[in-house]
Amino acid sequence: MNLQTRGKSNTRAPTGSVTGLCSASATMFAVGMAFLGYWGVYEQGRWHTIDYLVMVVAIIGFAALGSVPWIVTTPVAEEDADKVVDARRAMALGTALIWMAVCIAVFA
């Protein structure tokens, strides 16, 4: 498959992709929120630089995960490709950032 063929390919996403992406992003969002609650966002005491780093990485991950349903349900014209590929990328980015925040909090 060359670049011209790949660019002109308008294959549709499998049935259930939208539902699957929306529920998977909501699940990862819930896992991230449970992590933040367990990690101790509400604990008393001073925050260190690493704590702020964990929060920034997690918030960016939450933004990516929260945008998945919005991206995948955006209306498209009949001749255009779906937004499933973009939503999958946002899902992967959000998941990676949430897990990165967990690893930073655990190992730092």
Protein Blocks (a to p, Z undefined) as FASTA:
>chain_A
ZZklmmmpccdcdehklmmmmmmmmmmmmmmmmmmmmnopmbgcdddfklmmmmmmmmmm
mmmmmmmmmmmmpccdfkbccfklmmmmmmmmmmmmmmmmmmmmmmZZ
